[in-house]
Amino acid sequence: MDDSQLIEHTLGSEPVYDGVLLKVRRDQVMLHDGHQTVREWIAHPGAVVIIAVLDNGNLLFERQFRYPLRRIFTELPAGKIDPGEHPLDTAKRELREETGHTAKLWRHLATMHPCIGYADERIEIFWAQGLIYVGHQRDHGEHLDVIEMSVADALLAVQDGEITDGKTISALMWADKIHSGAWPMPE
């Protein structure tokens, strides 16, 4: 398959906004047919989401207020990758900080790209098992409730529109497939 007609070539790039978390870029690009156009996109440092499995089979979730939509969301533990930080180290740090748990077993499951039309963000999906509660270490100003839920109940919450967070829904697909035995646990 020849993909050359799909590739866009950057002619120039300029910063539009340089924030603490997000950086907005405006690029001039050349299309395969010779036309030029503009692409505006957000540079994001990347993130992780953790499927944290308790000994009883339930998963850890967090309930927290998300300012852009001004409401409380139920989501799996997650967080931003810091500069120079390995994604597994981010996952371990975020699970400990937010839920107070460490894990004996860690597996990387997949990479997802939640906003391919306007951002380069990637989210690494991790499986954590053999959880031990050691106490949370939340960031200043970080307020959340930690709850547990079965995979089946979480999927019902997705179906009912109670869980709408994209990274959580994607990670729950993995949790459901592994839990049911349809997909093997990666080595």
ZASE-179885 format. One record per residue (C-alpha): chain; residue number from 1; y negated, z, x. Coordinates in steps of 0.001 Angstrom, whole numbers, always signed. Each point is the difference from the previous one (the first is absolute). Layout:
# ZASE-179885
<tinu=A, nuvo=NUM, Y=Y, Z=Z, X=X>
...
END
This chain:
# ZASE-179885
<tinu=A, nuvo=1, Y=+0, Z=+0, X=+0>
<tinu=A, nuvo=2, Y=-3400, Z=-1014, X=+1391>
<tinu=A, nuvo=3, Y=-2524, Z=+2759, X=-644>
<tinu=A, nuvo=4, Y=-2872, Z=-1604, X=+1915>
<tinu=A, nuvo=5, Y=-1769, Z=-1004, X=-3242>
<tinu=A, nuvo=6, Y=-141, Z=+3684, X=-990>
<tinu=A, nuvo=7, Y=-1622, Z=+1339, X=+3179>
<tinu=A, nuvo=8, Y=-3736, Z=+747, X=+59>
<tinu=A, nuvo=9, Y=-1821, Z=+62, X=+3363>
<tinu=A, nuvo=10, Y=-2815, Z=+2452, X=+706>
<tinu=A, nuvo=11, Y=-3199, Z=-1707, X=+1128>
<tinu=A, nuvo=12, Y=-2127, Z=+3127, X=+141>
<tinu=A, nuvo=13, Y=+0, Z=+3616, X=-1071>
<tinu=A, nuvo=14, Y=-2742, Z=+2513, X=-667>
<tinu=A, nuvo=15, Y=+6, Z=+3678, X=-944>
<tinu=A, nuvo=16, Y=-1435, Z=+780, X=-3442>
<tinu=A, nuvo=17, Y=+646, Z=+3741, X=-86>
<tinu=A, nuvo=18, Y=+1392, Z=+2411, X=+2599>
<tinu=A, nuvo=19, Y=+1067, Z=+3206, X=-1752>
<tinu=A, nuvo=20, Y=+1999, Z=+3047, X=+982>
<tinu=A, nuvo=21, Y=+3211, Z=-1321, X=-1583>
<tinu=A, nuvo=22, Y=-675, Z=-3616, X=-951>
<tinu=A, nuvo=23, Y=-1625, Z=-2900, X=+1763>
<tinu=A, nuvo=24, Y=-1046, Z=-3059, X=-2012>
<tinu=A, nuvo=25, Y=-15, Z=-3419, X=+1673>
<tinu=A, nuvo=26, Y=-1294, Z=-3424, X=-1087>
<tinu=A, nuvo=27, Y=+1806, Z=-2896, X=+1668>
<tinu=A, nuvo=28, Y=-768, Z=-3709, X=-64>
<tinu=A, nuvo=29, Y=+3336, Z=-1858, X=-116>
<tinu=A, nuvo=30, Y=+1198, Z=-3585, X=+247>
<tinu=A, nuvo=31, Y=+2602, Z=-1083, X=-2532>
<tinu=A, nuvo=32, Y=+2742, Z=-2523, X=+779>
<tinu=A, nuvo=33, Y=-1841, Z=-2701, X=-1957>
<tinu=A, nuvo=34, Y=-3127, Z=+380, X=+2169>
<tinu=A, nuvo=35, Y=-2065, Z=+1972, X=-2501>
<tinu=A, nuvo=36, Y=-1667, Z=+3218, X=+1036>
<tinu=A, nuvo=37, Y=-200, Z=+3159, X=-2063>
<tinu=A, nuvo=38, Y=-746, Z=+3710, X=+290>
<tinu=A, nuvo=39, Y=+2547, Z=+2818, X=+7>
<tinu=A, nuvo=40, Y=-1201, Z=+3559, X=-483>
<tinu=A, nuvo=41, Y=+2558, Z=+2645, X=+868>
<tinu=A, nuvo=42, Y=+453, Z=+3666, X=+791>
<tinu=A, nuvo=43, Y=+1422, Z=+1203, X=+3301>
<tinu=A, nuvo=44, Y=+2121, Z=+3122, X=-602>
<tinu=A, nuvo=45, Y=+1762, Z=+2154, X=+2636>
<tinu=A, nuvo=46, Y=+3294, Z=+84, X=-1919>
<tinu=A, nuvo=47, Y=+1807, Z=+2821, X=-1756>
<tinu=A, nuvo=48, Y=+3383, Z=+1546, X=-707>
<tinu=A, nuvo=49, Y=+1757, Z=+1135, X=-3166>
<tinu=A, nuvo=50, Y=+2880, Z=+2463, X=+97>
<tinu=A, nuvo=51, Y=+3023, Z=+251, X=-2294>
<tinu=A, nuvo=52, Y=+655, Z=+3697, X=+641>
<tinu=A, nuvo=53, Y=+3394, Z=+989, X=-1430>
<tinu=A, nuvo=54, Y=+675, Z=+3661, X=-769>
<tinu=A, nuvo=55, Y=+3505, Z=+1492, X=+270>
<tinu=A, nuvo=56, Y=+292, Z=-125, X=-3823>
<tinu=A, nuvo=57, Y=-583, Z=-3778, X=+77>
<tinu=A, nuvo=58, Y=-3515, Z=+153, X=-1429>
<tinu=A, nuvo=59, Y=-2963, Z=-1593, X=+1753>
<tinu=A, nuvo=60, Y=-3258, Z=+1659, X=+1011>
<tinu=A, nuvo=61, Y=-3118, Z=-1338, X=-1702>
<tinu=A, nuvo=62, Y=-3663, Z=+885, X=+181>
<tinu=A, nuvo=63, Y=-2555, Z=+154, X=-2755>
<tinu=A, nuvo=64, Y=-3523, Z=-583, X=+1225>
<tinu=A, nuvo=65, Y=-3374, Z=-1264, X=-1107>
<tinu=A, nuvo=66, Y=-817, Z=-3498, X=+1250>
<tinu=A, nuvo=67, Y=-3730, Z=-555, X=+9>
<tinu=A, nuvo=68, Y=-210, Z=-3816, X=-413>
<tinu=A, nuvo=69, Y=+1755, Z=+215, X=-3394>
<tinu=A, nuvo=70, Y=-1226, Z=+3533, X=-745>
<tinu=A, nuvo=71, Y=+3326, Z=+1338, X=-1197>
<tinu=A, nuvo=72, Y=+3047, Z=+1927, X=+1121>
<tinu=A, nuvo=73, Y=+2939, Z=-2060, X=+1246>
<tinu=A, nuvo=74, Y=+3626, Z=+918, X=+619>
<tinu=A, nuvo=75, Y=+1188, Z=-1586, X=+3230>
<tinu=A, nuvo=76, Y=+2401, Z=+406, X=+2869>
<tinu=A, nuvo=77, Y=-1350, Z=+1679, X=+3153>
<tinu=A, nuvo=78, Y=-1966, Z=-2480, X=+2070>
<tinu=A, nuvo=79, Y=-2790, Z=-320, X=+2501>
<tinu=A, nuvo=80, Y=-2020, Z=-2130, X=+2390>
<tinu=A, nuvo=81, Y=+1255, Z=-892, X=+3466>
<tinu=A, nuvo=82, Y=-2384, Z=+1381, X=+2627>
<tinu=A, nuvo=83, Y=-1055, Z=-2216, X=+2953>
<tinu=A, nuvo=84, Y=+2811, Z=-173, X=+2574>
<tinu=A, nuvo=85, Y=+2392, Z=+1960, X=-2227>
<tinu=A, nuvo=86, Y=+3550, Z=-1244, X=-549>
<tinu=A, nuvo=87, Y=+754, Z=-370, X=-3749>
<tinu=A, nuvo=88, Y=+2954, Z=+2428, X=+204>
<tinu=A, nuvo=89, Y=-2297, Z=+2623, X=+1524>
<tinu=A, nuvo=90, Y=-2445, Z=-639, X=-2862>
<tinu=A, nuvo=91, Y=+2782, Z=+485, X=-2559>
<tinu=A, nuvo=92, Y=+1109, Z=+3272, X=+1609>
<tinu=A, nuvo=93, Y=-3600, Z=+1241, X=+213>
<tinu=A, nuvo=94, Y=-865, Z=-930, X=-3586>
<tinu=A, nuvo=95, Y=+3167, Z=+1536, X=-1474>
<tinu=A, nuvo=96, Y=-707, Z=+3269, X=+1830>
<tinu=A, nuvo=97, Y=-3744, Z=+62, X=-702>
<tinu=A, nuvo=98, Y=+198, Z=-862, X=-3683>
<tinu=A, nuvo=99, Y=+3300, Z=+1459, X=-1229>
<tinu=A, nuvo=100, Y=+802, Z=+2618, X=+2624>
<tinu=A, nuvo=101, Y=+3376, Z=-1580, X=+781>
<tinu=A, nuvo=102, Y=+1655, Z=-1317, X=+3119>
<tinu=A, nuvo=103, Y=+3131, Z=-2172, X=-94>
<tinu=A, nuvo=104, Y=+3163, Z=-160, X=+2107>
<tinu=A, nuvo=105, Y=+700, Z=-3686, X=-743>
<tinu=A, nuvo=106, Y=-2528, Z=-2827, X=+39>
<tinu=A, nuvo=107, Y=+590, Z=-3694, X=-733>
<tinu=A, nuvo=108, Y=-2463, Z=-2873, X=-110>
<tinu=A, nuvo=109, Y=+806, Z=-2080, X=-3083>
<tinu=A, nuvo=110, Y=-2543, Z=-2799, X=-221>
<tinu=A, nuvo=111, Y=-3576, Z=-1190, X=+362>
<tinu=A, nuvo=112, Y=-2061, Z=-947, X=-3034>
<tinu=A, nuvo=113, Y=-3395, Z=-1707, X=-244>
<tinu=A, nuvo=114, Y=-1720, Z=+1300, X=-3161>
<tinu=A, nuvo=115, Y=-3148, Z=-2144, X=-134>
<tinu=A, nuvo=116, Y=+728, Z=-3345, X=+1707>
<tinu=A, nuvo=117, Y=-2846, Z=-1807, X=-1742>
<tinu=A, nuvo=118, Y=-2764, Z=+2073, X=+1590>
<tinu=A, nuvo=119, Y=+1336, Z=+2481, X=+2586>
<tinu=A, nuvo=120, Y=+2251, Z=+117, X=+3060>
<tinu=A, nuvo=121, Y=+1377, Z=+3434, X=-966>
<tinu=A, nuvo=122, Y=+3668, Z=+654, X=+632>
<tinu=A, nuvo=123, Y=+1941, Z=+2988, X=-1280>
<tinu=A, nuvo=124, Y=+3142, Z=+1131, X=+1820>
<tinu=A, nuvo=125, Y=+2618, Z=+1488, X=-2344>
<tinu=A, nuvo=126, Y=+1998, Z=+2927, X=+1411>
<tinu=A, nuvo=127, Y=+2988, Z=+1986, X=-1280>
<tinu=A, nuvo=128, Y=+17, Z=+3727, X=+866>
<tinu=A, nuvo=129, Y=+2997, Z=+2239, X=-663>
<tinu=A, nuvo=130, Y=+1129, Z=+3505, X=+980>
<tinu=A, nuvo=131, Y=-3345, Z=+1491, X=-975>
<tinu=A, nuvo=132, Y=-1065, Z=+3434, X=+1198>
<tinu=A, nuvo=133, Y=-3082, Z=+1740, X=-1411>
<tinu=A, nuvo=134, Y=-2208, Z=+1299, X=+2817>
<tinu=A, nuvo=135, Y=-3413, Z=+175, X=-1744>
<tinu=A, nuvo=136, Y=-2651, Z=-2660, X=-540>
<tinu=A, nuvo=137, Y=-2949, Z=-752, X=+2287>
<tinu=A, nuvo=138, Y=-2298, Z=-2026, X=-2235>
<tinu=A, nuvo=139, Y=-3179, Z=-1581, X=+1269>
<tinu=A, nuvo=140, Y=-3285, Z=+1658, X=-924>
<tinu=A, nuvo=141, Y=-941, Z=-1128, X=-3512>
<tinu=A, nuvo=142, Y=+3519, Z=-1231, X=-802>
<tinu=A, nuvo=143, Y=+1177, Z=+1457, X=-3316>
<tinu=A, nuvo=144, Y=+3304, Z=-915, X=-1616>
<tinu=A, nuvo=145, Y=+2975, Z=+1383, X=-1881>
<tinu=A, nuvo=146, Y=+3514, Z=-596, X=+1309>
<tinu=A, nuvo=147, Y=+2647, Z=-582, X=-2659>
<tinu=A, nuvo=148, Y=+3585, Z=-1228, X=-39>
<tinu=A, nuvo=149, Y=+1561, Z=-2590, X=-2226>
<tinu=A, nuvo=150, Y=+3324, Z=-1839, X=-198>
<tinu=A, nuvo=151, Y=+85, Z=-3717, X=+763>
<tinu=A, nuvo=152, Y=+938, Z=-666, X=-3651>
<tinu=A, nuvo=153, Y=-2931, Z=+2047, X=-1318>
<tinu=A, nuvo=154, Y=-2374, Z=-1675, X=+2450>
<tinu=A, nuvo=155, Y=+1122, Z=-3440, X=-1172>
<tinu=A, nuvo=156, Y=-544, Z=+1075, X=-3617>
<tinu=A, nuvo=157, Y=-3502, Z=+1127, X=+1018>
<tinu=A, nuvo=158, Y=-592, Z=-3494, X=+1417>
<tinu=A, nuvo=159, Y=+1287, Z=-1576, X=-3210>
<tinu=A, nuvo=160, Y=-2232, Z=+2276, X=-2091>
<tinu=A, nuvo=161, Y=-3070, Z=-807, X=+2102>
<tinu=A, nuvo=162, Y=-276, Z=+3538, X=+1389>
<tinu=A, nuvo=163, Y=+642, Z=-1157, X=+3575>
<tinu=A, nuvo=164, Y=-2093, Z=-3071, X=+785>
<tinu=A, nuvo=165, Y=-521, Z=+307, X=+3761>
<tinu=A, nuvo=166, Y=+1303, Z=-3172, X=+1664>
<tinu=A, nuvo=167, Y=+1384, Z=+1557, X=+3182>
<tinu=A, nuvo=168, Y=+1858, Z=+2603, X=-2054>
<tinu=A, nuvo=169, Y=+1484, Z=-2615, X=-2327>
<tinu=A, nuvo=170, Y=+1139, Z=-2137, X=+2968>
<tinu=A, nuvo=171, Y=+1537, Z=+2977, X=+1794>
<tinu=A, nuvo=172, Y=+1733, Z=+1113, X=-3210>
<tinu=A, nuvo=173, Y=+1743, Z=-3377, X=-111>
<tinu=A, nuvo=174, Y=+1508, Z=+843, X=+3391>
<tinu=A, nuvo=175, Y=+859, Z=+3550, X=-1089>
<tinu=A, nuvo=176, Y=+1733, Z=-1265, X=-3135>
<tinu=A, nuvo=177, Y=+2029, Z=-2628, X=+1884>
<tinu=A, nuvo=178, Y=+1088, Z=+2486, X=+2689>
<tinu=A, nuvo=179, Y=+680, Z=+2760, X=-2553>
<tinu=A, nuvo=180, Y=+2185, Z=-2334, X=-2087>
<tinu=A, nuvo=181, Y=+1883, Z=-1299, X=+3045>
<tinu=A, nuvo=182, Y=-1162, Z=-3587, X=-597>
<tinu=A, nuvo=183, Y=-1732, Z=-44, X=+3410>
<tinu=A, nuvo=184, Y=+1384, Z=+1774, X=+3081>
<tinu=A, nuvo=185, Y=-2104, Z=+2474, X=+1937>
<tinu=A, nuvo=186, Y=-1415, Z=-1798, X=+3067>
<tinu=A, nuvo=187, Y=+1299, Z=+1293, X=+3332>
END
